[in-house]
Amino acid sequence: MAFVYLGTAEQGAERFAKYGLEDVSRIHDPKQTLYKAFDLKRASFAQVFGWKVWQRGLEAFANGHGAGMLAGDGLQMPGVFLLHRGQVLREFRHESAADRPDYIELAKA
């Protein structure tokens, strides 16, 4: 498993430490090279500020998660990819910032 993230290396280190992920592989990609390689698009207004996103934000806040400083391109849409020997076996492309992929299902080969 590896995480690709925007923002600064310091912001990444802080975020990974907050969630106990200091030992997880990560790739700092401020130029969005991998985002472009995987054809991950930039968000529309609704994908970032729509009602679904507000609902998910309220749920996250109720569970003790707050909003942090913006790290990198706030309109860059994320994705999750399962790769094996250079091939994409499974993928999840977020339709909105509120999406929550089923990571267990994605990890099944």
WOUR-V706810 format. One record per residue. N is the residue number from 1. PSI is psi in whole degrees, -180 to 180 (* if undefined). Layout:
BEGIN
n=(N | N)
psi=(PSI | PSI)
END
This chain:
BEGIN
n=(1 | 2 | 3 | 4 | 5 | 6 | 7 | 8 | 9 | 10 | 11 | 12 | 13 | 14 | 15 | 16 | 17 | 18 | 19 | 20 | 21 | 22 | 23 | 24 | 25 | 26 | 27 | 28 | 29 | 30 | 31 | 32 | 33 | 34 | 35 | 36 | 37 | 38 | 39 | 40 | 41 | 42 | 43 | 44 | 45 | 46 | 47 | 48 | 49 | 50 | 51 | 52 | 53 | 54 | 55 | 56 | 57 | 58 | 59 | 60 | 61 | 62 | 63 | 64 | 65 | 66 | 67 | 68 | 69 | 70 | 71 | 72 | 73 | 74 | 75 | 76 | 77 | 78 | 79 | 80 | 81 | 82 | 83 | 84 | 85 | 86 | 87 | 88 | 89 | 90 | 91 | 92 | 93 | 94 | 95 | 96 | 97 | 98 | 99 | 100 | 101 | 102 | 103 | 104 | 105 | 106 | 107 | 108 | 109)
psi=(140 | 141 | 139 | 132 | 158 | -171 | -167 | 163 | -36 | -43 | -41 | -45 | -43 | -46 | -44 | -38 | -40 | -36 | 14 | 32 | 30 | -30 | 5 | 140 | 138 | 152 | 121 | 117 | 65 | -22 | 2 | 31 | -48 | -35 | -42 | -41 | -34 | 9 | 43 | 126 | 171 | 149 | 154 | 172 | -47 | -34 | -23 | -31 | 10 | 170 | -42 | -38 | -42 | -42 | -47 | -38 | -42 | -40 | -45 | -44 | -42 | -25 | 16 | 9 | 135 | -180 | 132 | -174 | 144 | 131 | 105 | -151 | 106 | -11 | 1 | 120 | 142 | 174 | 164 | 132 | 135 | 117 | 146 | 120 | 45 | 3 | 141 | 114 | -39 | 154 | 155 | 119 | 119 | 133 | -28 | 167 | -15 | -13 | 144 | 102 | 155 | 94 | -36 | -46 | -40 | -31 | -14 | 129 | *)
END
